């Protein structure tokens, strides 16, 4: 059984930084894509960034140049370094894992990020 557990959320002032972590337990065989999604108040869940097993990354336009996604497969952990945070980044952040050309198969429970102005 695959489980994802996020950590690292919190309250930060605008312009500050946070680093989110997501630990995967269980086994995922073959190529996979891990990602961070977020859901703000009154909004739908949206993709923030993804990273494939080979290291290729993809970012939402709203976070390009501010957020960096990475993964350490030896530790079964994915990270999201968030810099220059804005109030509009306030959301619950979820990690996920999926196969190519598919929607996420597994989700974490989410971690709250709140950015004050």
Buried (B, 14 or more C-beta within 10 A) or exposed (E): EEEBBBEBBEEBEEEBEBEBBBBBEEEBEEEBBBBBBBBBEEEEBEBBBBBBBEEEEBBBEEBEEBBBBBBEEEEBBBBBBBBEBBEEBBBBBBBBBBEEEEEBEBBBEBBEBBBEE
